[in-house]
Amino acid sequence: MTKEEKDLRDKFVSEYLEDYSAINALLRMGYEYSYAEMYSSKFMAEPYTQKKIKELQDEISIGNDENIHRKKVLSRLYMEAYNPENKDATRVKALAEIAKVTGLLAPIKTEVTTKQEMDLSKLTTDELIALEKLMAKVNVIN
Protein backbone atom coordinates (compact mmCIF):
# COMPACT_ATOMS: atom_id res chain seq x y z
CA MET A 1 0.00 0.00 0.00
CA THR A 2 1.44 3.39 -1.00
CA LYS A 3 1.75 6.36 1.35
CA GLU A 4 -1.14 8.07 -0.48
CA GLU A 5 -3.34 5.00 -0.03
CA LYS A 6 -2.47 4.84 3.68
CA ASP A 7 -3.21 8.55 4.06
CA LEU A 8 -6.56 8.02 2.36
CA ARG A 9 -7.39 5.11 4.72
CA ASP A 10 -6.28 7.15 7.73
CA LYS A 11 -8.62 9.98 6.71
CA PHE A 12 -11.39 7.45 6.12
CA VAL A 13 -10.92 5.94 9.59
CA SER A 14 -10.95 9.36 11.21
CA GLU A 15 -14.21 10.22 9.44
CA TYR A 16 -15.65 6.76 10.12
CA LEU A 17 -15.20 7.18 13.87
CA GLU A 18 -17.38 10.30 13.78
CA ASP A 19 -20.57 8.28 13.35
CA TYR A 20 -19.50 4.71 12.50
CA SER A 21 -20.94 4.99 9.02
CA ALA A 22 -18.51 4.04 6.27
CA ILE A 23 -20.71 5.59 3.58
CA ASN A 24 -21.09 8.87 5.50
CA ALA A 25 -17.33 8.96 6.08
CA LEU A 26 -16.67 8.77 2.34
CA LEU A 27 -19.39 11.31 1.58
CA ARG A 28 -17.73 13.74 4.01
CA MET A 29 -14.47 13.07 2.18
CA GLY A 30 -16.09 14.27 -1.05
CA TYR A 31 -17.03 10.98 -2.72
CA GLU A 32 -20.25 10.79 -4.71
CA TYR A 33 -22.83 8.45 -3.19
CA SER A 34 -22.37 5.63 -5.73
CA TYR A 35 -18.60 5.60 -5.14
CA ALA A 36 -19.02 5.94 -1.38
CA GLU A 37 -21.29 2.90 -1.41
CA MET A 38 -18.80 0.90 -3.46
CA TYR A 39 -15.63 1.90 -1.57
CA SER A 40 -17.13 1.68 1.92
CA SER A 41 -17.21 -2.13 1.81
CA LYS A 42 -13.76 -2.27 0.24
CA PHE A 43 -12.16 -0.02 2.84
CA MET A 44 -13.89 -1.73 5.76
CA ALA A 45 -12.68 -5.17 4.62
CA GLU A 46 -9.02 -4.14 4.52
CA PRO A 47 -6.83 -5.30 7.42
CA TYR A 48 -5.03 -1.92 7.51
CA THR A 49 -8.33 -0.10 8.00
CA GLN A 50 -9.49 -2.49 10.72
CA LYS A 51 -6.15 -2.09 12.53
CA LYS A 52 -6.37 1.72 12.39
CA ILE A 53 -9.96 1.70 13.68
CA LYS A 54 -8.90 -0.42 16.65
CA GLU A 55 -5.88 1.81 17.34
CA LEU A 56 -7.95 4.99 17.31
CA GLN A 57 -10.71 3.43 19.41
CA ASP A 58 -8.07 2.49 21.97
CA GLU A 59 -6.82 6.09 21.97
CA ILE A 60 -10.37 7.31 22.59
CA SER A 61 -10.37 5.20 25.75
CA ILE A 62 -7.73 7.47 27.29
CA GLY A 63 -9.35 10.04 29.60
CA ASN A 64 -11.55 10.15 32.65
CA ASP A 65 -13.97 7.31 33.30
CA GLU A 66 -17.11 9.35 32.65
CA ASN A 67 -15.75 10.64 29.35
CA ILE A 68 -14.70 7.14 28.29
CA HIS A 69 -18.13 5.74 29.13
CA ARG A 70 -19.89 8.56 27.26
CA LYS A 71 -17.76 8.02 24.14
CA LYS A 72 -18.30 4.27 24.22
CA VAL A 73 -22.07 4.69 24.58
CA LEU A 74 -22.18 7.20 21.73
CA SER A 75 -19.99 4.98 19.56
CA ARG A 76 -22.32 2.03 20.06
CA LEU A 77 -25.40 4.16 19.41
CA TYR A 78 -23.89 5.51 16.18
CA MET A 79 -23.10 1.96 15.08
CA GLU A 80 -26.73 0.96 15.69
CA ALA A 81 -28.13 4.09 14.04
CA TYR A 82 -26.15 3.71 10.83
CA ASN A 83 -26.19 -0.07 10.48
CA PRO A 84 -28.19 -0.73 7.30
CA GLU A 85 -28.99 -4.24 8.54
CA ASN A 86 -30.97 -2.88 11.50
CA LYS A 87 -34.70 -2.29 11.24
CA ASP A 88 -35.83 1.30 10.84
CA ALA A 89 -37.34 1.35 14.34
CA THR A 90 -33.99 0.32 15.85
CA ARG A 91 -32.13 2.96 13.89
CA VAL A 92 -34.61 5.71 14.84
CA LYS A 93 -34.45 4.68 18.50
CA ALA A 94 -30.64 4.86 18.41
CA LEU A 95 -30.80 8.33 16.85
CA ALA A 96 -33.24 9.45 19.55
CA GLU A 97 -30.85 8.19 22.23
CA ILE A 98 -27.96 10.03 20.54
CA ALA A 99 -30.03 13.21 20.65
CA LYS A 100 -30.63 12.71 24.39
CA VAL A 101 -27.01 11.92 25.22
CA THR A 102 -25.67 14.87 23.23
CA GLY A 103 -28.25 17.29 24.61
CA LEU A 104 -30.02 17.98 21.34
CA LEU A 105 -33.38 17.51 23.05
CA ALA A 106 -32.55 19.75 26.00
CA PRO A 107 -34.54 22.96 26.25
CA ILE A 108 -32.81 25.94 24.76
CA LYS A 109 -31.67 28.33 27.46
CA THR A 110 -32.35 31.96 26.88
CA GLU A 111 -31.22 34.96 28.83
CA VAL A 112 -33.65 37.70 29.64
CA THR A 113 -32.32 41.06 30.64
CA THR A 114 -34.08 44.23 31.50
CA LYS A 115 -32.89 47.67 32.41
CA GLN A 116 -36.30 48.85 33.44
CA GLU A 117 -36.58 49.51 37.15
CA MET A 118 -39.54 48.11 38.99
CA ASP A 119 -41.34 49.78 41.89
CA LEU A 120 -41.86 46.78 44.18
CA SER A 121 -43.73 48.84 46.75
CA LYS A 122 -46.85 48.72 44.58
CA LEU A 123 -46.93 44.89 44.41
CA THR A 124 -49.16 42.79 46.61
CA THR A 125 -47.74 40.08 48.87
CA ASP A 126 -48.90 37.39 46.43
CA GLU A 127 -47.28 39.22 43.53
CA LEU A 128 -44.01 39.56 45.49
CA ILE A 129 -44.03 35.84 46.28
CA ALA A 130 -44.70 35.00 42.63
CA LEU A 131 -41.89 37.35 41.55
CA GLU A 132 -39.49 35.78 44.05
CA LYS A 133 -40.34 32.29 42.76
CA LEU A 134 -39.86 33.39 39.17
CA MET A 135 -36.52 35.03 39.94
CA ALA A 136 -35.35 31.92 41.79
CA LYS A 137 -36.44 29.77 38.86
CA VAL A 138 -34.36 31.78 36.41
CA ASN A 139 -31.43 31.92 38.86
CA VAL A 140 -31.57 35.65 39.52
CA ILE A 141 -31.58 34.91 43.25
CA ASN A 142 -30.65 31.85 45.26
Steps between C-alpha positions, in 0.01 A plus 500: 500500500644839400531797735211671317280193545587484871426871538165447330417209736611704801266783398223247441547349847497842662174586323356154568545542875282812491181298457607143415356528152743405225280655231462828692876509558566481126228754424666743743826433317338620177406171333178481301242266652546218246877497559458534876273196497749300295817600689350478849492119489845486343660725760327329792621156386866603490719384790680838509170682549384261772834540681478881486141498629606288797802723569293818497224344710764406756625860500145622562500289816764727654338757731280511805258216565186704435636629170605150394157360584324782313713446188446125508123542536489751215719278283267205550192713435651635177579145390137400561360813335698462179496122465300434182420149624302636796127559474387859460349505850835397651686764304252775595516397866881518491484847344256612770739374768789684331293818511440450874862421583634795301242742638323569173164453671583724795301821525673798351614739770432863442613800695257774581633836600324817586619844591159618603472566871204360684320667790448200729313706757188488283492117483277290720642229726384231256662683210827534696498128579433416135781735392740343750415151371548610141834664577617189685391285207708701255793514745486873566499426873593194701 
